[in-house]
Amino acid sequence: MLPVPPHTRWSIDFVPDQRASGRRFRILNAVDDVTKECLTAVADTSISGRRVVRELTARVARHGRPTVIVSDHGTEFTSNAMLAWTQEAGVGWHFIAPGKPMQNGVRETVNGRMRDELLNETLFFAHARTALARWVADYTQHRPHSALRYQTPAAFAASFTAPGDRRSNPDQLSRSPGAPAALTRHSHAATPATTG
């Protein structure tokens, strides 16, 4: 069996949470199913189909175009903006069967870990985005995964030789643009984070 290259199949979904004040927000997660990299985690009170398109366009510019993106039938993913973007970008889209979240198991695993390790452990007052960026950097750059032969997702992705120049600089994979340095696994649990 030939190895599947990174950025062939992405999975996306939303994870809901709320601030200490009770105001709800959602996190748009995009995960590379091959490398297990969390490509983006965007927190906001409202994320429309157009916003999803902007976020995916930015990920494609950074990582290259995936062959297919997998999601549920959420209204943001079935919107006219998404339909137009998939046709324009030449990206295939696969919807999982309703009520079958394990058809998107990689994304469910990342969402579950985010929920257990960050969202359930942190009381957000103002800056959820900062705490989220730290968690994503830790998950992608510092945490080995048994499915990747105990490599980090960033190291596993860097081990591939991909066409074009998007991977000619493997150093780019070890950094998340704008993300602060990652905390150790337990360092953020003791202090309340804040949402923004």
KOLSE-392172 format. One record per residue: residue in three letters; chain; z, y, x of N, C-alpha, C in turn; residue number from 1. Coordinates in steps of 0.05 Angstrom, whole numbers. Example, Ala and Ser with C-alpha at 12.3 -4.5 7.8 and 13.67 -1.06 7.14 Angstrom:
BEGIN
code,unit,nzz,nyy,nxx,cazz,cayy,caxx,czz,cyy,cxx,pos
ALA,A,156,-114,264,156,-90,246,156,-66,264,1
SER,A,142,-45,257,143,-21,273,157,1,258,2
***
This chain:
BEGIN
code,unit,nzz,nyy,nxx,cazz,cayy,caxx,czz,cyy,cxx,pos
MET,A,0,-24,17,0,0,0,0,25,18,1
LEU,A,-17,44,12,-19,69,27,3,88,18,2
PRO,A,14,103,37,35,123,30,22,145,14,3
VAL,A,36,155,-6,27,177,-22,35,203,-8,4
PRO,A,16,221,-4,23,246,10,41,265,-7,5
PRO,A,56,282,6,72,302,-9,55,319,-27,6
HIS,A,68,330,-46,55,350,-64,32,338,-80,7
THR,A,33,312,-85,13,299,-102,22,301,-131,8
ARG,A,48,296,-136,59,297,-163,84,313,-163,9
TRP,A,85,334,-180,109,350,-184,120,344,-212,10
SER,A,146,347,-215,159,345,-241,174,371,-246,11
ILE,A,173,381,-271,187,406,-277,202,402,-304,12
ASP,A,224,417,-306,240,417,-330,261,440,-328,13
PHE,A,275,443,-350,296,463,-351,324,450,-351,14
VAL,A,343,463,-339,371,455,-340,387,479,-352,15
PRO,A,400,475,-375,415,497,-387,443,499,-376,16
ASP,A,454,523,-376,482,528,-368,490,555,-381,17
GLN,A,515,563,-375,524,589,-385,543,602,-366,18
ARG,A,545,628,-367,564,644,-351,592,641,-362,19
ALA,A,611,651,-347,639,651,-357,642,667,-382,20
SER,A,625,687,-386,626,704,-410,614,690,-434,21
GLY,A,602,667,-431,589,652,-453,560,657,-455,22
ARG,A,549,676,-441,520,681,-442,505,658,-429,23
ARG,A,485,648,-443,470,624,-434,447,633,-416,24
PHE,A,441,615,-397,417,618,-380,406,591,-376,25
ARG,A,381,591,-366,367,565,-360,357,566,-332,26
ILE,A,354,542,-320,343,540,-293,318,523,-295,27
LEU,A,296,535,-285,270,521,-283,270,506,-257,28
ASN,A,270,480,-258,269,463,-233,241,451,-230,29
ALA,A,230,452,-206,206,438,-199,212,421,-175,30
VAL,A,205,395,-176,212,376,-156,186,361,-147,31
ASP,A,184,357,-121,162,340,-110,171,312,-113,32
ASP,A,157,296,-129,165,268,-133,164,250,-109,33
VAL,A,147,257,-89,144,241,-65,166,247,-45,34
THR,A,170,273,-39,190,280,-18,218,286,-29,35
LYS,A,220,288,-56,245,294,-69,254,323,-64,36
GLU,A,236,339,-53,243,368,-48,246,382,-75,37
CYS,A,267,398,-76,269,417,-99,253,441,-92,38
LEU,A,229,444,-103,210,465,-96,218,492,-106,39
THR,A,231,493,-129,240,518,-140,262,512,-159,40
ALA,A,281,531,-161,302,530,-181,306,559,-189,41
VAL,A,295,567,-212,296,595,-221,315,598,-244,42
ALA,A,335,614,-241,354,619,-263,348,645,-277,43
ASP,A,348,645,-303,344,669,-319,352,664,-348,44
THR,A,357,685,-363,365,682,-390,341,675,-408,45
SER,A,317,682,-399,293,676,-415,271,670,-395,46
ILE,A,258,647,-399,236,639,-382,213,630,-400,47
SER,A,193,647,-402,170,641,-420,149,624,-405,48
GLY,A,129,616,-420,106,601,-408,93,618,-387,49
ARG,A,90,644,-391,78,661,-371,95,662,-345,50
ARG,A,121,662,-348,139,662,-325,136,636,-310,51
VAL,A,134,613,-324,130,587,-312,104,588,-296,52
VAL,A,83,599,-307,57,602,-293,61,617,-267,53
ARG,A,75,640,-268,79,656,-243,94,640,-222,54
GLU,A,115,625,-231,131,609,-212,114,587,-200,55
LEU,A,98,573,-216,81,551,-206,60,562,-188,56
THR,A,49,585,-194,28,597,-177,40,603,-149,57
ALA,A,65,613,-148,78,618,-123,83,592,-107,58
ARG,A,91,571,-121,95,545,-108,69,533,-97,59
VAL,A,47,536,-112,21,526,-103,12,542,-78,60
ALA,A,17,568,-78,10,584,-54,26,575,-30,61
ARG,A,50,566,-33,67,557,-11,62,528,-2,62
HIS,A,59,510,-22,58,482,-16,30,469,-20,63
GLY,A,12,483,-32,-14,471,-38,-13,461,-67,64
ARG,A,-36,455,-77,-39,447,-105,-33,417,-109,65
PRO,A,-15,411,-128,-10,383,-134,-33,371,-150,66
THR,A,-35,345,-150,-55,332,-166,-47,333,-195,67
VAL,A,-21,328,-201,-11,328,-228,17,339,-229,68
ILE,A,24,351,-251,51,360,-257,60,346,-282,69
VAL,A,85,336,-282,96,320,-304,118,337,-317,70
SER,A,118,337,-344,139,352,-358,143,340,-386,71
ASP,A,163,350,-400,166,343,-428,148,361,-445,72
HIS,A,151,360,-471,134,376,-489,147,403,-496,73
GLY,A,163,414,-479,176,440,-484,155,462,-490,74
THR,A,162,481,-506,143,501,-514,132,517,-491,75
GLU,A,147,521,-470,137,535,-446,115,519,-433,76
PHE,A,117,493,-434,97,476,-420,73,471,-437,77
THR,A,74,475,-463,52,470,-481,39,497,-490,78
SER,A,47,519,-478,37,545,-486,8,549,-477,79
ASN,A,-5,569,-489,-32,576,-481,-33,585,-452,80
ALA,A,-12,599,-443,-12,608,-415,-13,584,-396,81
MET,A,2,563,-402,2,539,-385,-25,525,-386,82
LEU,A,-36,522,-410,-62,509,-413,-83,523,-397,83
ALA,A,-84,549,-399,-103,565,-384,-99,562,-354,84
TRP,A,-74,562,-345,-68,560,-316,-76,532,-306,85
THR,A,-71,511,-320,-78,484,-310,-108,482,-307,86
GLN,A,-123,493,-326,-152,492,-324,-162,509,-300,87
GLU,A,-151,533,-298,-159,551,-276,-152,540,-249,88
ALA,A,-128,529,-246,-118,519,-221,-128,491,-214,89
GLY,A,-139,478,-234,-149,451,-229,-127,431,-225,90
VAL,A,-104,435,-239,-81,417,-237,-79,400,-262,91
GLY,A,-77,374,-258,-73,356,-281,-45,359,-292,92
TRP,A,-42,354,-318,-15,356,-331,-10,330,-346,93
HIS,A,14,319,-343,21,295,-358,47,301,-373,94
PHE,A,47,296,-399,71,299,-415,84,271,-418,95
ILE,A,110,270,-414,124,245,-418,127,241,-448,96
ALA,A,132,216,-456,136,210,-485,161,223,-495,97
PRO,A,161,234,-519,184,246,-530,208,227,-530,98
GLY,A,231,237,-522,255,221,-521,257,201,-498,99
LYS,A,239,203,-479,238,185,-456,241,200,-429,100
PRO,A,264,213,-424,267,229,-400,265,213,-374,101
MET,A,270,187,-375,268,171,-350,239,166,-342,102
GLN,A,220,174,-358,192,174,-349,188,196,-328,103
ASN,A,207,213,-325,207,234,-305,233,231,-289,104
GLY,A,238,207,-278,263,200,-266,271,216,-241,105
VAL,A,252,224,-224,259,239,-200,271,266,-209,106
ARG,A,259,279,-228,269,304,-238,296,301,-251,107
GLU,A,299,280,-266,325,274,-279,347,270,-259,108
THR,A,341,257,-236,360,253,-215,369,280,-203,109
VAL,A,350,297,-196,356,323,-185,372,340,-205,110
ASN,A,363,340,-230,377,356,-250,406,345,-253,111
GLY,A,410,319,-253,436,308,-255,454,315,-232,112
ARG,A,443,314,-208,459,321,-185,466,351,-185,113
MET,A,447,367,-193,453,396,-196,475,401,-216,114
ARG,A,473,387,-238,494,390,-259,521,381,-248,115
ASP,A,523,357,-236,548,346,-226,560,362,-203,116
GLU,A,543,370,-184,552,382,-159,555,412,-159,117
LEU,A,541,425,-177,541,454,-177,549,465,-204,118
LEU,A,534,459,-225,539,472,-250,566,465,-263,119
ASN,A,573,440,-262,599,432,-274,623,440,-257,120
GLU,A,618,446,-231,639,453,-212,643,483,-208,121
THR,A,625,499,-219,625,528,-213,627,544,-238,122
LEU,A,644,564,-237,647,583,-259,631,608,-251,123
PHE,A,609,613,-265,591,634,-258,600,660,-271,124
PHE,A,603,681,-254,610,707,-265,586,726,-263,125
ALA,A,572,727,-241,549,745,-239,526,734,-222,126
HIS,A,530,718,-202,508,711,-184,501,681,-183,127
ALA,A,492,670,-204,483,642,-205,460,637,-186,128
ARG,A,443,657,-183,419,653,-167,426,648,-137,129
THR,A,447,662,-127,455,658,-100,467,630,-96,130
ALA,A,484,621,-114,496,595,-113,474,573,-115,131
LEU,A,455,578,-133,433,559,-137,416,557,-112,132
ALA,A,410,579,-99,394,579,-74,408,563,-52,133
ARG,A,434,567,-50,450,552,-30,449,522,-36,134
TRP,A,452,514,-61,451,486,-68,424,474,-62,135
VAL,A,403,488,-70,375,478,-65,371,475,-35,136
ALA,A,379,494,-19,375,492,10,391,468,22,137
ASP,A,415,464,12,431,441,21,418,415,13,138
TYR,A,409,414,-12,397,389,-22,371,382,-8,139
THR,A,355,402,-2,329,397,10,330,395,41,140
GLN,A,347,410,54,346,412,83,368,396,97,141
HIS,A,390,390,84,412,379,98,422,352,88,142
ARG,A,412,344,65,423,320,52,403,297,54,143
PRO,A,409,276,69,391,253,71,390,237,45,144
HIS,A,367,225,39,363,209,15,356,181,23,145
SER,A,369,161,11,364,133,18,335,126,12,146
ALA,A,323,137,-10,295,131,-17,276,142,4,147
LEU,A,285,160,21,268,171,42,276,160,70,148
ARG,A,287,136,70,297,124,95,318,142,109,149
TYR,A,335,154,93,357,170,102,348,195,117,150
GLN,A,325,206,110,316,232,120,322,252,98,151
THR,A,322,277,106,324,299,86,296,302,74,152
PRO,A,294,313,50,267,317,38,250,335,56,153
ALA,A,261,356,69,245,373,86,234,358,110,154
ALA,A,251,341,123,243,326,146,222,305,138,155
PHE,A,226,292,115,207,273,105,179,286,100,156
ALA,A,179,309,87,154,323,82,141,331,108,157
ALA,A,156,339,127,145,348,153,133,325,169,158
SER,A,141,301,162,130,277,177,101,270,168,159
PHE,A,92,282,147,64,277,138,45,296,151,160
THR,A,21,287,155,-1,304,164,-19,308,140,161
ALA,A,-20,332,130,-35,338,106,-60,354,114,162
PRO,A,-81,352,97,-106,367,102,-101,397,100,163
GLY,A,-117,412,114,-115,441,113,-93,450,131,164
ASP,A,-86,476,128,-66,487,146,-39,491,132,165
ARG,A,-35,482,108,-10,487,94,14,473,108,166
ARG,A,8,452,123,29,438,137,26,440,168,167
SER,A,8,457,177,4,459,206,29,471,220,168
ASN,A,46,484,204,71,495,215,94,481,201,169
PRO,A,103,458,212,125,444,198,150,460,197,170
ASP,A,153,480,214,176,497,214,180,511,186,171
GLN,A,158,517,173,160,530,147,174,513,126,172
LEU,A,174,486,130,187,469,111,217,469,114,173
SER,A,227,477,136,256,477,140,269,502,130,174
ARG,A,254,521,120,265,546,110,257,550,82,175
SER,A,275,561,66,269,569,39,268,599,39,176
PRO,A,245,611,30,243,640,32,264,654,15,177
GLY,A,279,671,28,300,687,14,325,672,8,178
ALA,A,327,646,14,351,631,8,371,635,31,179
PRO,A,396,640,25,416,643,46,421,616,59,180
ALA,A,435,616,81,442,591,95,457,573,76,181
ALA,A,452,547,78,465,528,60,494,525,66,182
LEU,A,509,521,45,537,515,48,540,485,53,183
THR,A,563,477,63,568,448,65,573,438,37,184
ARG,A,573,413,33,573,400,7,597,410,-10,185
HIS,A,620,414,1,643,421,-15,652,450,-12,186
SER,A,639,466,4,650,492,9,647,511,-14,187
HIS,A,628,507,-32,624,525,-55,642,518,-79,188
ALA,A,654,494,-79,669,485,-102,696,500,-104,189
ALA,A,707,509,-82,733,522,-83,732,550,-92,190
THR,A,709,563,-90,707,591,-97,688,595,-121,191
PRO,A,696,610,-141,678,614,-163,654,630,-155,192
ALA,A,631,620,-164,606,635,-159,601,653,-183,193
THR,A,581,670,-180,576,689,-201,546,688,-208,194
THR,A,539,696,-233,511,695,-242,499,723,-242,195
GLY,A,473,724,-238,459,749,-238,435,750,-254,196
***
